[in-house]
Amino acid sequence: MAYTQSTSTTHPQSEDSIPFYPDHVRTEARVVAALIVAALAVGALGLAFPVGLGAPADPMETPAHVKPEWYFLALYQLLKFVPKTAGVLTPLLGLGLLMLWPFIDRRPDASPRVSRIRFATVGLFVVLLIALTLWGELS
């Protein structure tokens, strides 16, 4: 019990310790005030010397030097060859069909011919996706 009382936070402070309430709170208030002054100074500099802006962005025309990340390169390449509306709707419809396919086709695969046709279709799609991605990277 004597040890707990000697190390407890409610123990009276020694003469060389600094009390939390006025000193630490005052220090933190000064730091917050300095940060507010710094933010206001940066804002005032931004208002006084604004950065020049270029022409407004045109969402229908992409600059030549801009390329998307690798996982969007196939879609980016697709947009170069089909109209913009079809280039946006085709992947969305494909994803919707992919999500609904388990509910559309509930029959078990009994025929090996059907399995080969599905395998060939998926293989063709994957090869097309890889080709468009590589084409988008190299163009």
C-alpha positions as CSV (number, residue, x, y, z in Angstrom):
1,M,0.0,0.0,0.0
2,A,2.9,2.4,0.7
3,Y,4.3,1.7,-2.7
4,T,1.0,2.5,-4.4
5,Q,0.6,5.7,-2.5
6,S,4.2,6.7,-3.3
7,T,3.8,6.1,-7.1
8,S,0.2,7.2,-7.5
9,T,-0.8,10.2,-9.6
10,T,-2.7,11.6,-6.7
11,H,0.5,11.9,-4.7
12,P,1.4,15.5,-4.0
13,Q,3.8,16.8,-6.5
14,S,7.4,17.3,-5.7
15,E,8.9,20.8,-5.9
16,D,10.8,20.2,-9.2
17,S,7.7,18.9,-11.1
18,I,5.6,21.1,-13.4
19,P,1.8,21.1,-12.9
20,F,-0.3,20.0,-15.9
21,Y,-3.1,22.5,-15.8
22,P,-1.8,25.9,-16.4
23,D,1.6,25.0,-17.9
24,H,0.8,22.2,-20.4
25,V,-2.5,23.7,-21.5
26,R,-0.8,27.1,-22.1
27,T,1.9,25.4,-24.2
28,E,-0.7,23.5,-26.3
29,A,-2.7,26.7,-26.8
30,R,0.4,28.4,-28.1
31,V,1.0,25.6,-30.6
32,V,-2.6,25.7,-31.8
33,A,-2.4,29.5,-32.2
34,A,0.8,29.2,-34.1
35,L,-0.7,26.6,-36.5
36,I,-3.8,28.8,-37.0
37,V,-1.5,31.8,-37.8
38,A,0.5,29.7,-40.2
39,A,-2.6,28.4,-42.0
40,L,-4.0,32.0,-42.3
41,A,-0.6,33.2,-43.6
42,V,-0.6,30.5,-46.3
43,G,-4.2,31.3,-47.2
44,A,-3.4,35.0,-47.4
45,L,-0.4,34.3,-49.7
46,G,-2.6,32.1,-51.8
47,L,-5.2,34.9,-52.2
48,A,-2.5,37.5,-52.9
49,F,-0.5,35.5,-55.4
50,P,-2.9,32.9,-57.0
51,V,-1.5,30.1,-59.1
52,G,-2.3,30.5,-62.8
53,L,-4.8,28.0,-64.1
54,G,-4.7,26.5,-67.6
55,A,-7.6,26.0,-69.9
56,P,-10.6,24.3,-68.5
57,A,-10.5,20.5,-68.8
58,D,-12.4,18.9,-71.6
59,P,-13.7,15.5,-70.4
60,M,-14.2,14.3,-74.0
61,E,-10.6,14.9,-75.1
62,T,-7.7,13.2,-73.4
63,P,-4.2,14.7,-73.9
64,A,-1.8,12.4,-75.8
65,H,0.6,12.0,-73.0
66,V,-2.0,10.7,-70.4
67,K,-2.3,7.0,-69.9
68,P,-4.3,5.1,-67.3
69,E,-3.1,2.4,-65.0
70,W,-2.4,-1.0,-66.5
71,Y,-5.8,-2.5,-65.4
72,F,-7.7,0.2,-67.4
73,L,-5.6,0.0,-70.6
74,A,-7.9,-2.4,-72.4
75,L,-10.9,-0.1,-71.7
76,Y,-8.9,2.9,-72.7
77,Q,-7.9,1.2,-76.0
78,L,-11.5,0.2,-76.6
79,L,-12.6,3.8,-76.3
80,K,-10.3,4.7,-79.2
81,F,-12.2,2.5,-81.6
82,V,-15.8,2.6,-80.7
83,P,-18.1,5.6,-80.0
84,K,-17.9,7.0,-76.5
85,T,-21.3,5.9,-75.4
86,A,-20.7,2.3,-76.6
87,G,-17.3,2.3,-75.0
88,V,-18.8,3.1,-71.7
89,L,-22.0,1.0,-71.9
90,T,-20.4,-2.2,-73.3
91,P,-18.2,-2.9,-70.2
92,L,-21.1,-2.1,-67.9
93,L,-23.5,-4.4,-69.7
94,G,-20.8,-7.1,-69.7
95,L,-20.3,-6.8,-65.9
96,G,-24.1,-6.8,-65.4
97,L,-24.4,-10.0,-67.5
98,L,-21.5,-11.6,-65.6
99,M,-23.2,-10.9,-62.3
100,L,-26.6,-12.1,-63.5
101,W,-25.3,-15.2,-65.3
102,P,-25.8,-17.7,-62.4
103,F,-29.4,-16.7,-62.3
104,I,-29.9,-16.9,-66.1
105,D,-28.3,-20.2,-66.7
106,R,-29.3,-22.7,-64.0
107,R,-28.9,-25.9,-66.1
108,P,-26.0,-28.3,-65.2
109,D,-23.4,-28.9,-68.0
110,A,-24.2,-32.3,-69.3
111,S,-22.5,-32.0,-72.7
112,P,-18.8,-31.7,-73.2
113,R,-19.5,-29.7,-76.4
114,V,-21.1,-26.9,-74.4
115,S,-18.2,-26.9,-72.0
116,R,-15.7,-26.6,-74.9
117,I,-17.7,-23.7,-76.4
118,R,-17.8,-21.9,-73.1
119,F,-14.1,-22.5,-72.6
120,A,-13.3,-21.2,-76.1
121,T,-15.5,-18.1,-75.6
122,V,-13.8,-17.3,-72.3
123,G,-10.3,-18.0,-73.8
124,L,-11.1,-15.7,-76.7
125,F,-12.2,-12.9,-74.3
126,V,-9.1,-13.3,-72.2
127,V,-6.8,-13.2,-75.2
128,L,-8.7,-10.1,-76.5
129,L,-8.4,-8.4,-73.1
130,I,-4.6,-9.1,-72.9
131,A,-4.1,-7.9,-76.5
132,L,-6.0,-4.7,-75.9
133,T,-4.0,-4.1,-72.7
134,L,-0.7,-4.6,-74.5
135,W,-1.8,-2.5,-77.4
136,G,-2.8,0.3,-75.1
137,E,0.6,0.1,-73.4
138,L,2.6,0.1,-76.6
139,S,0.6,2.9,-78.3
